Amino acid sequence: MPCYEFNPELRPDRDDGRCESCRKFLTMECEYIDHFMEEEIE
């Protein structure tokens, strides 16, 4: 996803471009929350 906004406390070696490292992951601020919710429903 092109929207990564990394947690500022994340160590540089953990800044890997994964959603789990994003401050918005699984929050209402995430622009792609519908995508994640669809995965959970299936």
mmJSON file of the N, C-alpha and C atoms, coordinates in Angstrom:
{"data_MODEL":{"atom_site":{
"group_PDB":["ATOM","ATOM","ATOM","ATOM","ATOM","ATOM","ATOM","ATOM","ATOM","ATOM","ATOM","ATOM","ATOM","ATOM","ATOM","ATOM","ATOM","ATOM","ATOM","ATOM","ATOM","ATOM","ATOM","ATOM","ATOM","ATOM","ATOM","ATOM","ATOM","ATOM","ATOM","ATOM","ATOM","ATOM","ATOM","ATOM","ATOM","ATOM","ATOM","ATOM","ATOM","ATOM","ATOM","ATOM","ATOM","ATOM","ATOM","ATOM","ATOM","ATOM","ATOM","ATOM","ATOM","ATOM","ATOM","ATOM","ATOM","ATOM","ATOM","ATOM","ATOM","ATOM","ATOM","ATOM","ATOM","ATOM","ATOM","ATOM","ATOM","ATOM","ATOM","ATOM","ATOM","ATOM","ATOM","ATOM","ATOM","ATOM","ATOM","ATOM","ATOM","ATOM","ATOM","ATOM","ATOM","ATOM","ATOM","ATOM","ATOM","ATOM","ATOM","ATOM","ATOM","ATOM","ATOM","ATOM","ATOM","ATOM","ATOM","ATOM","ATOM","ATOM","ATOM","ATOM","ATOM","ATOM","ATOM","ATOM","ATOM","ATOM","ATOM","ATOM","ATOM","ATOM","ATOM","ATOM","ATOM","ATOM","ATOM","ATOM","ATOM","ATOM","ATOM","ATOM","ATOM","ATOM"],
"id":[1,2,3,4,5,6,7,8,9,10,11,12,13,14,15,16,17,18,19,20,21,22,23,24,25,26,27,28,29,30,31,32,33,34,35,36,37,38,39,40,41,42,43,44,45,46,47,48,49,50,51,52,53,54,55,56,57,58,59,60,61,62,63,64,65,66,67,68,69,70,71,72,73,74,75,76,77,78,79,80,81,82,83,84,85,86,87,88,89,90,91,92,93,94,95,96,97,98,99,100,101,102,103,104,105,106,107,108,109,110,111,112,113,114,115,116,117,118,119,120,121,122,123,124,125,126],
"type_symbol":["N","C","C","N","C","C","N","C","C","N","C","C","N","C","C","N","C","C","N","C","C","N","C","C","N","C","C","N","C","C","N","C","C","N","C","C","N","C","C","N","C","C","N","C","C","N","C","C","N","C","C","N","C","C","N","C","C","N","C","C","N","C","C","N","C","C","N","C","C","N","C","C","N","C","C","N","C","C","N","C","C","N","C","C","N","C","C","N","C","C","N","C","C","N","C","C","N","C","C","N","C","C","N","C","C","N","C","C","N","C","C","N","C","C","N","C","C","N","C","C","N","C","C","N","C","C"],
"label_atom_id":["N","CA","C","N","CA","C","N","CA","C","N","CA","C","N","CA","C","N","CA","C","N","CA","C","N","CA","C","N","CA","C","N","CA","C","N","CA","C","N","CA","C","N","CA","C","N","CA","C","N","CA","C","N","CA","C","N","CA","C","N","CA","C","N","CA","C","N","CA","C","N","CA","C","N","CA","C","N","CA","C","N","CA","C","N","CA","C","N","CA","C","N","CA","C","N","CA","C","N","CA","C","N","CA","C","N","CA","C","N","CA","C","N","CA","C","N","CA","C","N","CA","C","N","CA","C","N","CA","C","N","CA","C","N","CA","C","N","CA","C","N","CA","C","N","CA","C"],
"label_alt_id":[null,null,null,null,null,null,null,null,null,null,null,null,null,null,null,null,null,null,null,null,null,null,null,null,null,null,null,null,null,null,null,null,null,null,null,null,null,null,null,null,null,null,null,null,null,null,null,null,null,null,null,null,null,null,null,null,null,null,null,null,null,null,null,null,null,null,null,null,null,null,null,null,null,null,null,null,null,null,null,null,null,null,null,null,null,null,null,null,null,null,null,null,null,null,null,null,null,null,null,null,null,null,null,null,null,null,null,null,null,null,null,null,null,null,null,null,null,null,null,null,null,null,null,null,null,null],
"label_comp_id":["MET","MET","MET","PRO","PRO","PRO","CYS","CYS","CYS","TYR","TYR","TYR","GLU","GLU","GLU","PHE","PHE","PHE","ASN","ASN","ASN","PRO","PRO","PRO","GLU","GLU","GLU","LEU","LEU","LEU","ARG","ARG","ARG","PRO","PRO","PRO","ASP","ASP","ASP","ARG","ARG","ARG","ASP","ASP","ASP","ASP","ASP","ASP","GLY","GLY","GLY","ARG","ARG","ARG","CYS","CYS","CYS","GLU","GLU","GLU","SER","SER","SER","CYS","CYS","CYS","ARG","ARG","ARG","LYS","LYS","LYS","PHE","PHE","PHE","LEU","LEU","LEU","THR","THR","THR","MET","MET","MET","GLU","GLU","GLU","CYS","CYS","CYS","GLU","GLU","GLU","TYR","TYR","TYR","ILE","ILE","ILE","ASP","ASP","ASP","HIS","HIS","HIS","PHE","PHE","PHE","MET","MET","MET","GLU","GLU","GLU","GLU","GLU","GLU","GLU","GLU","GLU","ILE","ILE","ILE","GLU","GLU","GLU"],
"label_asym_id":["A","A","A","A","A","A","A","A","A","A","A","A","A","A","A","A","A","A","A","A","A","A","A","A","A","A","A","A","A","A","A","A","A","A","A","A","A","A","A","A","A","A","A","A","A","A","A","A","A","A","A","A","A","A","A","A","A","A","A","A","A","A","A","A","A","A","A","A","A","A","A","A","A","A","A","A","A","A","A","A","A","A","A","A","A","A","A","A","A","A","A","A","A","A","A","A","A","A","A","A","A","A","A","A","A","A","A","A","A","A","A","A","A","A","A","A","A","A","A","A","A","A","A","A","A","A"],
"label_entity_id":["1","1","1","1","1","1","1","1","1","1","1","1","1","1","1","1","1","1","1","1","1","1","1","1","1","1","1","1","1","1","1","1","1","1","1","1","1","1","1","1","1","1","1","1","1","1","1","1","1","1","1","1","1","1","1","1","1","1","1","1","1","1","1","1","1","1","1","1","1","1","1","1","1","1","1","1","1","1","1","1","1","1","1","1","1","1","1","1","1","1","1","1","1","1","1","1","1","1","1","1","1","1","1","1","1","1","1","1","1","1","1","1","1","1","1","1","1","1","1","1","1","1","1","1","1","1"],
"label_seq_id":[1,1,1,2,2,2,3,3,3,4,4,4,5,5,5,6,6,6,7,7,7,8,8,8,9,9,9,10,10,10,11,11,11,12,12,12,13,13,13,14,14,14,15,15,15,16,16,16,17,17,17,18,18,18,19,19,19,20,20,20,21,21,21,22,22,22,23,23,23,24,24,24,25,25,25,26,26,26,27,27,27,28,28,28,29,29,29,30,30,30,31,31,31,32,32,32,33,33,33,34,34,34,35,35,35,36,36,36,37,37,37,38,38,38,39,39,39,40,40,40,41,41,41,42,42,42],
"pdbx_PDB_ins_code":[null,null,null,null,null,null,null,null,null,null,null,null,null,null,null,null,null,null,null,null,null,null,null,null,null,null,null,null,null,null,null,null,null,null,null,null,null,null,null,null,null,null,null,null,null,null,null,null,null,null,null,null,null,null,null,null,null,null,null,null,null,null,null,null,null,null,null,null,null,null,null,null,null,null,null,null,null,null,null,null,null,null,null,null,null,null,null,null,null,null,null,null,null,null,null,null,null,null,null,null,null,null,null,null,null,null,null,null,null,null,null,null,null,null,null,null,null,null,null,null,null,null,null,null,null,null],
"Cartn_x":[0.851,0.0,0.905,0.504,1.364,1.241,0.547,0.171,0.959,2.013,2.696,3.068,2.637,3.041,3.608,4.911,5.554,5.522,5.481,5.568,6.94,7.004,8.288,9.2,8.637,9.464,9.991,9.652,10.116,11.596,12.364,13.797,13.977,15.012,15.23,15.269,15.822,15.892,14.535,13.534,12.191,11.263,11.756,10.967,10.957,10.099,10.16,9.017,8.216,7.137,5.935,5.804,4.672,3.576,2.346,1.212,1.274,1.809,1.861,2.704,3.564,4.425,3.804,2.633,1.987,1.177,1.248,0.48,-1.017,-1.41,-2.838,-3.383,-2.555,-2.956,-4.159,-5.219,-6.459,-7.086,-6.935,-7.638,-8.568,-9.455,-10.381,-9.656,-8.409,-7.63,-7.079,-7.066,-6.528,-7.461,-6.904,-7.709,-8.132,-7.475,-7.732,-8.388,-9.017,-9.615,-10.634,-11.362,-12.334,-11.646,-10.475,-9.708,-9.382,-8.939,-8.585,-9.821,-10.907,-12.133,-12.689,-12.576,-13.026,-12.232,-10.915,-10.089,-10.543,-10.924,-11.364,-12.705,-13.584,-14.917,-14.841,-13.94,-13.843,-13.324],
"Cartn_y":[-1.174,0.0,1.247,2.275,3.467,4.418,4.039,4.996,4.879,4.073,3.811,5.076,5.155,6.233,5.536,5.457,4.611,5.194,4.318,4.663,5.299,6.524,7.202,6.507,5.626,4.912,3.597,3.292,2.061,2.178,1.178,1.188,1.133,1.795,1.807,0.412,-0.567,-1.914,-2.606,-2.049,-2.614,-1.867,-0.782,0.046,-0.654,-1.671,-2.579,-2.427,-1.382,-1.175,-2.071,-2.631,-3.522,-2.791,-3.149,-2.477,-2.562,-3.651,-3.816,-2.736,-2.079,-1.03,0.351,0.426,1.703,2.151,3.445,3.959,3.878,3.776,3.758,2.346,1.332,-0.054,-0.429,-0.876,-1.301,-0.227,1.028,2.119,2.761,3.604,4.287,5.295,5.64,6.557,5.872,4.55,3.798,3.92,4.38,4.537,3.194,2.12,0.8,-0.144,0.416,-0.429,-1.403,-0.99,-1.896,-3.127,-2.931,-4.046,-5.062,-4.577,-5.491,-6.159,-5.438,-5.998,-7.089,-6.917,-7.943,-9.218,-9.105,-10.29,-11.05,-10.339,-10.975,-11.692,-11.139,-11.723,-13.016,-13.082,-14.261,-15.463],
"Cartn_z":[0.0,0.0,0.0,-0.675,-0.78,0.404,1.466,2.505,3.794,3.836,5.097,5.843,7.097,7.992,9.215,9.266,10.262,11.661,12.593,13.994,14.238,14.789,14.97,15.972,16.804,17.776,17.219,15.989,15.354,15.029,15.403,15.083,13.567,13.041,11.575,10.945,11.648,11.08,11.058,11.748,11.74,10.787,10.184,9.267,7.902,7.791,6.649,5.646,5.787,4.818,5.017,6.206,6.465,7.207,6.938,7.58,9.098,9.631,11.08,11.742,10.971,11.509,11.362,10.769,10.494,11.698,12.026,13.159,12.907,11.655,11.313,11.13,11.306,11.066,11.93,11.263,11.901,12.792,12.389,13.068,12.052,12.525,11.624,10.728,11.047,10.218,8.97,8.978,7.843,6.643,5.528,4.311,3.721,4.147,3.581,4.583,5.62,6.651,6.059,5.042,4.408,3.832,3.275,2.712,3.804,4.964,6.053,6.619,6.729,7.271,6.361,5.063,4.116,4.294,4.567,4.778,6.014,7.067,8.306,8.115,7.297,7.096,6.297,5.356,4.477,5.167],
"occupancy":[1.0,1.0,1.0,1.0,1.0,1.0,1.0,1.0,1.0,1.0,1.0,1.0,1.0,1.0,1.0,1.0,1.0,1.0,1.0,1.0,1.0,1.0,1.0,1.0,1.0,1.0,1.0,1.0,1.0,1.0,1.0,1.0,1.0,1.0,1.0,1.0,1.0,1.0,1.0,1.0,1.0,1.0,1.0,1.0,1.0,1.0,1.0,1.0,1.0,1.0,1.0,1.0,1.0,1.0,1.0,1.0,1.0,1.0,1.0,1.0,1.0,1.0,1.0,1.0,1.0,1.0,1.0,1.0,1.0,1.0,1.0,1.0,1.0,1.0,1.0,1.0,1.0,1.0,1.0,1.0,1.0,1.0,1.0,1.0,1.0,1.0,1.0,1.0,1.0,1.0,1.0,1.0,1.0,1.0,1.0,1.0,1.0,1.0,1.0,1.0,1.0,1.0,1.0,1.0,1.0,1.0,1.0,1.0,1.0,1.0,1.0,1.0,1.0,1.0,1.0,1.0,1.0,1.0,1.0,1.0,1.0,1.0,1.0,1.0,1.0,1.0],
"B_iso_or_equiv":[0.0,0.0,0.0,0.0,0.0,0.0,0.0,0.0,0.0,0.0,0.0,0.0,0.0,0.0,0.0,0.0,0.0,0.0,0.0,0.0,0.0,0.0,0.0,0.0,0.0,0.0,0.0,0.0,0.0,0.0,0.0,0.0,0.0,0.0,0.0,0.0,0.0,0.0,0.0,0.0,0.0,0.0,0.0,0.0,0.0,0.0,0.0,0.0,0.0,0.0,0.0,0.0,0.0,0.0,0.0,0.0,0.0,0.0,0.0,0.0,0.0,0.0,0.0,0.0,0.0,0.0,0.0,0.0,0.0,0.0,0.0,0.0,0.0,0.0,0.0,0.0,0.0,0.0,0.0,0.0,0.0,0.0,0.0,0.0,0.0,0.0,0.0,0.0,0.0,0.0,0.0,0.0,0.0,0.0,0.0,0.0,0.0,0.0,0.0,0.0,0.0,0.0,0.0,0.0,0.0,0.0,0.0,0.0,0.0,0.0,0.0,0.0,0.0,0.0,0.0,0.0,0.0,0.0,0.0,0.0,0.0,0.0,0.0,0.0,0.0,0.0],
"pdbx_formal_charge":[null,null,null,null,null,null,null,null,null,null,null,null,null,null,null,null,null,null,null,null,null,null,null,null,null,null,null,null,null,null,null,null,null,null,null,null,null,null,null,null,null,null,null,null,null,null,null,null,null,null,null,null,null,null,null,null,null,null,null,null,null,null,null,null,null,null,null,null,null,null,null,null,null,null,null,null,null,null,null,null,null,null,null,null,null,null,null,null,null,null,null,null,null,null,null,null,null,null,null,null,null,null,null,null,null,null,null,null,null,null,null,null,null,null,null,null,null,null,null,null,null,null,null,null,null,null],
"auth_seq_id":[1,1,1,2,2,2,3,3,3,4,4,4,5,5,5,6,6,6,7,7,7,8,8,8,9,9,9,10,10,10,11,11,11,12,12,12,13,13,13,14,14,14,15,15,15,16,16,16,17,17,17,18,18,18,19,19,19,20,20,20,21,21,21,22,22,22,23,23,23,24,24,24,25,25,25,26,26,26,27,27,27,28,28,28,29,29,29,30,30,30,31,31,31,32,32,32,33,33,33,34,34,34,35,35,35,36,36,36,37,37,37,38,38,38,39,39,39,40,40,40,41,41,41,42,42,42],
"auth_comp_id":["MET","MET","MET","PRO","PRO","PRO","CYS","CYS","CYS","TYR","TYR","TYR","GLU","GLU","GLU","PHE","PHE","PHE","ASN","ASN","ASN","PRO","PRO","PRO","GLU","GLU","GLU","LEU","LEU","LEU","ARG","ARG","ARG","PRO","PRO","PRO","ASP","ASP","ASP","ARG","ARG","ARG","ASP","ASP","ASP","ASP","ASP","ASP","GLY","GLY","GLY","ARG","ARG","ARG","CYS","CYS","CYS","GLU","GLU","GLU","SER","SER","SER","CYS","CYS","CYS","ARG","ARG","ARG","LYS","LYS","LYS","PHE","PHE","PHE","LEU","LEU","LEU","THR","THR","THR","MET","MET","MET","GLU","GLU","GLU","CYS","CYS","CYS","GLU","GLU","GLU","TYR","TYR","TYR","ILE","ILE","ILE","ASP","ASP","ASP","HIS","HIS","HIS","PHE","PHE","PHE","MET","MET","MET","GLU","GLU","GLU","GLU","GLU","GLU","GLU","GLU","GLU","ILE","ILE","ILE","GLU","GLU","GLU"],
"auth_asym_id":["A","A","A","A","A","A","A","A","A","A","A","A","A","A","A","A","A","A","A","A","A","A","A","A","A","A","A","A","A","A","A","A","A","A","A","A","A","A","A","A","A","A","A","A","A","A","A","A","A","A","A","A","A","A","A","A","A","A","A","A","A","A","A","A","A","A","A","A","A","A","A","A","A","A","A","A","A","A","A","A","A","A","A","A","A","A","A","A","A","A","A","A","A","A","A","A","A","A","A","A","A","A","A","A","A","A","A","A","A","A","A","A","A","A","A","A","A","A","A","A","A","A","A","A","A","A"],
"auth_atom_id":["N","CA","C","N","CA","C","N","CA","C","N","CA","C","N","CA","C","N","CA","C","N","CA","C","N","CA","C","N","CA","C","N","CA","C","N","CA","C","N","CA","C","N","CA","C","N","CA","C","N","CA","C","N","CA","C","N","CA","C","N","CA","C","N","CA","C","N","CA","C","N","CA","C","N","CA","C","N","CA","C","N","CA","C","N","CA","C","N","CA","C","N","CA","C","N","CA","C","N","CA","C","N","CA","C","N","CA","C","N","CA","C","N","CA","C","N","CA","C","N","CA","C","N","CA","C","N","CA","C","N","CA","C","N","CA","C","N","CA","C","N","CA","C","N","CA","C"],
"pdbx_PDB_model_num":[1,1,1,1,1,1,1,1,1,1,1,1,1,1,1,1,1,1,1,1,1,1,1,1,1,1,1,1,1,1,1,1,1,1,1,1,1,1,1,1,1,1,1,1,1,1,1,1,1,1,1,1,1,1,1,1,1,1,1,1,1,1,1,1,1,1,1,1,1,1,1,1,1,1,1,1,1,1,1,1,1,1,1,1,1,1,1,1,1,1,1,1,1,1,1,1,1,1,1,1,1,1,1,1,1,1,1,1,1,1,1,1,1,1,1,1,1,1,1,1,1,1,1,1,1,1]
}}}
